[in-house]
Amino acid sequence: SYVLKWDYIASADVLFRAQWLP
């Protein structure tokens, strides 16, 4: 998207949470 840095942070956050949440 427009701001790749924030996309990367958001994606990493989603992936991190996905490891713990059902």
N, C-alpha and C positions, 0 to 999 in steps of 0.2 A: 504494500500500500504506500501511502505518501511518506510516512515516517517509518523507515525500516527499523530504526533502533527500537521504537516503542512496539512495533509489531513483534520483534524478536523477544522483547521482555514479556509481552502479553502471551505469546505462544509458549514460552518457557514456563510461565506461571500456570497456564492451562495444563501443560503436560505434567508439571510437578504435582498439581492438585489431583490429576487423574490417577496418579499412582496410589493416592490415599483414599479418595472418595469412591464409593461404589458406582 
